[in-house]
Amino acid sequence: MAPKRRIVAGVDSSTQSCKIVTVDADSGELLQLRSAPHPDGTSVDPAHWWDAFVAAGGTELGDAQALGVSAQQHGMVALDESGTAVHDALLWNDVRSAPQAAALVKQYGAEMWADEIGVVPVASFTITKLAWLHENRPELAARVEQVLLPHDWLTWNILGRPSEAVTDRSDASGTGYFSAHTNEYRPDLLRAALGRDARLPRVLAPNERAGVTPQGVIVSAGAGDNASAALGLGIGEGDVVVSIGTSGTVFASTAARISDPSGAVAGFADAAGGQLPLLATINGARTLVATARMLGVDIERFGELALAAPIDADGLLMLPYLDGERTPNLPDATGSLTGMRRSTMTPEHLAQASVLGLVCSLADALDSLRGQGVSVQRVILIGGGSQSPAVQKIAADVFGVPVVLPKPGEYVALGAARQAAWALDGSPDFPAWPLEIARELEPAAGAAGSGGADWALAVRANYASSRAHLYGV
């Protein structure tokens, strides 16, 4: 009789939805995907995450023997003594704490943050949101007994709310009060932000188990969403992931110690014991969706318009800071169009200008990684926006390196499932699952970043000049 198939599950509790995959633990074969939406907005009652988890089948996993949880990073889940949130969770894309971020940087100095913590506070990070709560709702801050992140909170609820919550290095490293260099919390920084001490979740090792559910399902340590995607993709030295989803993210897994006082590169921890230098932009694929809406077309027609335009849009270019921006750190910025002439004020030019702006913002992030000594030999392009033919047409030339597009998949959830298989085995070796490549794109000879492709070099220079003129960065 054939041995019983071993099945694991992975959760991706993102800004927009909860997705749950079930996977063959030995081969990585996807068996099922279910999802349920989250409410829109930059702050949310955490109870909605549990409702979506249940709606997506999280409490009915069938034969799954282990479960991994990944979730959006940085979200502030501040709980009182009873475990109730004192305020809606402030999500990573909530920029109301920008003044508190600036004050924390001024108080301690950017060098301290980069050297001792690995990140320089911006409005996305948990510590700034706690400072906002302390300054603006002190009566609520005074009730806070425990601070969790979205992945911590969901794991805690899956395990039946045990007395001690847990987290992992990757997610903890995005708080601002955990050092990715020493793997220790900095309670003094938490206290400075919140105005009081609070309990924090215990940090698990990458292959450590968080616990076992009442149904007997093993729960792994879990991870932040980007670290989980790195697990799902199985990235190696020289690989850089560029994800175009709700946000844009650029990250790599490395053993190098990252310290960037400019704050451009966040020195997060990865979910395998190394480092995950990362840059994030608030404005990802929604830049294209918003432009399509302005043009009165659907996203498919928008792509056709962009492909019909000259590849450089004849100098028309969008700075895509439609919701403010995190990289560069411009929370109050707005989107801008430069190079407007009568000849370029066409739907085709405007569509291509927004594609160029999006890809150029990500190319700048790649350059920042290079500046930290991270090897950029290949870009792995993922996320919903990566499927745009207009994005694919220009990506390799603008990035200046080969670009591969994996077969479309839920790599954050798959990474969580892969970690669950790791916890199930209890092995020091990470499970080997293959990565299917759907398409490979090569830059034109001597493309941008290595001295050629005149159109791409000119567009990137135009982008840099426009950004410097408008924002001084």
BELHU-V532837 format. One record per helix or strand of 2 or more residues. SS is the DSSP state (H for helix, E for strand). FROM is the first residue (numbers start at 0). LEN is the number of residues. If there is no record, write none. Layout:
ss: (SS/SS)
from: (FROM/FROM)
len: (LEN/LEN)
This chain:
ss: (E/E/E/E/H/E/E/E/H/H/H/H/E/H/E/H/E/E/H/E/E/E/E/E/H/E/E/E/E/H/H/H/E/E/H/H/E/H/H/E/H/E/H)
from: (6/16/29/42/46/63/75/88/97/109/125/137/145/149/165/168/177/183/186/198/201/208/217/222/224/238/247/265/274/285/298/312/316/335/341/346/377/383/388/401/410/436/453)
len: (7/8/8/2/9/8/4/2/11/8/11/4/3/9/3/4/2/2/8/2/3/4/3/2/9/6/4/4/7/10/10/3/3/3/3/25/5/4/11/5/15/5/18)
